[in-house]
Amino acid sequence: MINDDPSAIELDPMRLLDALGAHGMSNDPGFEALALVAARSCKLPVALVTLCANGREWIKAGTGLELNRVALEGPMLVTQTRGEDVITEIADFSVDTTRAHTRIQSLVPDARFMAAAPIRVAGLTLGSLVVLDRESRSLTPSERQTLASLATAAARMIASAKAELPEELRARISAMESDSDLYDTMVDEVQRILLAERRQLASVIEATEVATWEYHIPDGSVAINDRWAGMLGYTREELEPVHVDDFTSFTHPDDVQTVQDALGRHFQGEARDYECEIRMRHRNGRWVWLLTRGRVLEWREDGTAVRMFGVHLDIQQRKEQEESLLRMSSLLESTGGLAQVGGWELDLETQTLLWTTETKRIHGVPPDYVPDLDSAINFYAPEARDQIRTSVERTVETGESWDVEVPLIRADGERIWVHALGQSSVNDQGKRRLFGAFQDVTERRKLLKEISESRELLRVTIESIGDGVITTDQEGRITWLNPVAERLTGWSPEAAHDLPIEDVFKAVDEHSRQPIANPVSRCLAERQVVNLAQDAILIARDGREHGVEDSAAPILTEDNRLLGAVMVFHDVTEQRRLTGEMRYRAKHDLLTGLTNRVEFEDQLEELLADDHSPELVHSVLCIDLDNFKIVNDSCGHSVGDELLQRVATLFRDTVRARDTVARLGGDEFGMILERCPTQQAIKIAQNVCERIREFRFVHGEQRFRVGVSIGLVHINRGWPSVTAVLQAADTACYAAKAAGRDRVHVYEDSDSAILNQRSETRWVTQIEAALDHNRFVLHCQPIVSAHETMRAREQSRFEVLLRMEGRDGELVPPGAFLPAAERFHLISRIDRWVLLETMKLLHRQHLSTAVLFVNLSGRSIGDRMFQDFVLTLLKRQRPESCTRLVLEITETAVISNLIEVKEFLAQVQELGVNIALDDFGSGMASFRYLQSLPLNYLKIDGQFIIGLLDDELARATVQSFIDVAGVIDVPTVAEHVENERVASTLVEMGVHFLQGFYLGRPEPTVNG
């Protein structure tokens, strides 16, 4: 209601709000900014701006929650603040539960704390500035002062709308005439103006994502929004609190004074706004260009600035574009000379002709030369002058441009070719002119000629190379193919011309036989090189097939115009065959065609790693072929290979189709029985034994029976590694051999046979420790000549015997640990150690004339690397040392590897080393092989010597050995001579040397 006295006008709040344009707007940017500043200044999560009138109060703006701007019946906050300028503060809603507070909690259910400052205009409370927290607390004095100041700023924002109105409207508002119609008309016009302005401002801010800052000048604090921090690569939380000094530290040193000058002009009223372009340091260290704008929003009565609000705009891209334009301008100024392109301009009114420096250089005239139209045309060769003159006249008459290449004669008489261009235009003053460019293309024409010749050479070359070449147009239709492509596709150039390349080059996948997309289509679409799919097969016109590899590349002009594509391909049929064969060889045993050891272990690794079916049980068989060496040694390796092939076929025929059969090496085989229950696996293994038991290998008139010893292991996810599985299978296989061969032994942890095998494995650790820490000891036992007296003999021959120091220092005899060393392939390392130490003994003073016998295992003798080691060692010794060394080779080692051993022994003897055949008679092989061996001693197995006095058969056997040695003229050595009667009997039988406890026990003294 408006009073009659204009000086005492009182306004209804709703009408005042309507008049000032504050009632109907939503999402007002100014109020939104006030709410954001209030929340950050008080360090609280939620802030609201409310307006009220006619007993209702609604939320105008806010931050920290999704706002419901529906008007609420009844007051929420202003009842506590109406008529007061102080701040209402509720420390904890759980204590104060008035209805108004309950309404707040309906908007923010978990709110505990509230503080509200009244927004007052012209003595009326129009709303509140509210901050909320989800924890109970209280405002600091500084925070209370800030909240009150922000509420005052809100009031000024509402009141300042009046100052922006036209003079007529301001006068009408001041007078507040009682004419309600005039009042309503004024209100409508105010609302229209302010609503349009504010909506436009809100749209601009929202669309541009402006970075904002607010500078509180008295204390130097600066409030920023997320966008401001993001422009420099930070989050707002990382930068806050921000002081004006921090703002300055981010600014480029060269721009600090610019900022200070702009602020000074604004503070002093010389500039309505503060604005300048500056560089600020980004988090990554680079400088970014920003446009900073701002305006003081609050002044003290003395004219001192209090609070300033502003924005930052990212102008980095514009600055880069400006810099790029500057560089481009400079570049264009210099490229004419660099590119050797000259320019000219002819003023048609004055007939003035201008040449650039480059144009003068092309014509061969000095820089001060002044041309005219006639002289310029006369520089052209006589045959080109009419063409140029006609082009100029046509351009003057019709505006048609010209672009020609013609000969030109320079001032020095040199004839060149130039590319001449010309056209007409009208300048800003309406004057017509001709302008154009010159370029010396003499070298280019030479190059074009050379290119033409090169193209012909290239055509001849392409027709003679080994790759097929097909070219197409931009639609993928064939334009040309060379003779190789003609041969591989079966199409002649004439028949293939203009056909889609898919009709001529038909490719399918080698495995699936499905058509493969032609790479030319994709090449033309993507304008890049495209390769043909792997394993492609080209189907020729006549049905022949070729494995091919190819690629298609686009044919582009210099201006990136697509002309077509070229496809180059070559026949890789033979290459793929060889690759497939190599791949096959990598996974298969070449002799038997079975899976090899590497592939076998890979498949076993996959089974152990398969966690899709942990309940499934698989089985692994380790199979050792018994009596194979008899066939190999009796009939030769080629016959032995034939036996292995026959056995491999038998194995494949016995197991299931999905089972894996592998040759692991020599006469050792393996099987993987996938998804095979225990009983079924045992049945399959026993069936393998039965089939081999029934099998007879026939070679000529000889028939051989072989057998198998099988170790079976059931595997599941409990096994730690492939090595553990194979060791278990190998252990079970040895247990089968130890139990009598030709049988299956199933691996069980508690099995006594397995435990026996494990006892051998425990020796491995001790043997390796002894090797690493030099805990082996050499003993020497004398070998006495039968013609020496028992009491006065010269002990000049000794056999070197090995002992191992146990954990407690006791000496372990070789019979305890050597079987494990043999089985687990440690014997060669032991033999190397023994041989090295023996060579040292030969150089000791008390053994300087002795002959030392050294035992070498059969496995070491058959090892080519060990043979190389022995030969290298012996070649480094003095010749007299080699003549005092005797290598003892067992009969079984010789029989097992007769050819290799024979060659090795011959090489050793060439170095002066003697050879003794140890344990002769234990193998009971044919004596015939003795004739081919290079032997120096024959040592009779001690088992025959022990029963010599009581067993006529033993005596006859020993006598036969002595007689055979006499035939081949090799001295004999009898082992295990335990008493005088045995010694005398052996001397009478013709033995040359004796060895045993009766003649001397092994002594360690020579090892010291």
Disulfide bonds with the S-S distance in Angstrom:
none
